[in-house]
Amino acid sequence: MNQYPPGQVVVIQQPGFTSNALTEWNTSMMSCCDDVGICLCGLFCTVCLGCQVAGAMGECCCCGTSVAMRTLIRTKYNIQGSICNDYCATMFCLQCSLCQLKREIKHQM
């Protein structure tokens, strides 16, 4: 016997909902020795590394070194943090931040 009135739709499971817990970055900003090639690229050609990061995320090369790019990557990979933290990382240590982003993208692929 149907316990619901005719024509009433009852959702038992929310479609498309997944519970993704926030995670940590796979490497810290100061883990330059984890990938020396990325570190050297970030140190000597910051713009090139920014373009690589932006390209990997399907964005314009001009966006690679922005706070928005760091926030996009953090959001895409469910990494905990805040826009304030993203701003501080980008403003106070751009090269280290970019290297961390590139290592994260490399790890996620």
N, C-alpha and C positions, 0 to 999 in steps of 0.2 A: 504494500500500500504506500502510495506516494504521500509524504507528510507535508509537502509544499503545495501552495495553491497553483492551479494551472497557469502556465505562462511565466512563472517566476524563475529567474535564472539564479542558481546558487553557485558561487565560486568557491571551490574547495581548496584549490592551490593557485596562488598568484602566478599568472603566466610571465615568464621571462625574468622572474626575480631570483637573484642569486645572492647569497650572503657572502660577501668578500670582506674578510677582516683586513684591516690595514696592516701593512708590513713595514719593515725597516728597509733602508737603502742596503743594497748588497755590499757596498764598500763605503767607507767614510770619505769625506772630502779630502782628507790628508793621506789617503792610501795610494799615493802616486806610484809607489814601487810595485803595485799589483799589476800594472800594465805600463811599462816604461815608454813604449811607443806612443801611447795616448798622452802621457805626461809630457814628452818632448814636443809633440804637436801642439799641445795646449800652451806650453811655455814659449815656443818660438814662432808659432803661427796660430794665435788665438782666433783670428777671423776664419781661418780654414777649418778649425775644429768646430766653431760655431755653425758653419755651413754644413758640415757633416752631420751634426746633431739635428739641425733643422731639416735637412734632407731625409734623414732616417724617420722623422716624424711626419713627413709629407708637408712641411711648411716652407715658407719663403726663407731664403738664406739670410735675410736681414733680421729674422726673428731668433736666430740661434743663440744669441748671447743675452736674451731678455729674461726678465722675471717670469713672464707669461710662459716661456718655453719650459722653464724649470717646473712651474705649476702644472703645465700640461703633462709632462712626463710623470710627475708625482701622482697626478690624478689617474692617468692611464694605467699605471702599474700598481695602484692602490697603496701608495707609500704614505705613511703618516707624516704630517707636517702642516705648515700653514703658509699663507702668502707672506706673512711677516718674516718667517724663517727663510723663505725663498728670496725675498728682497735682500735680507742681510747677507746671505750666501753669495748672491750675485754682485752686490755692491762692494763687499769687503774682500772677496777673494774670487774674482771672476774666473781665472784660469783653473783654480782647484774645483770650482763649481762645474765648469764645463767638462773637465776630466771625469768628474763623478757621473755626470749625465751620460757621457759617452760610454763609460764602463757599464752603467746600468742598462743602457740600450743593448750593448753587446751581450750582457748576461741574459737579458730577457729574450733574445732571439735564438 
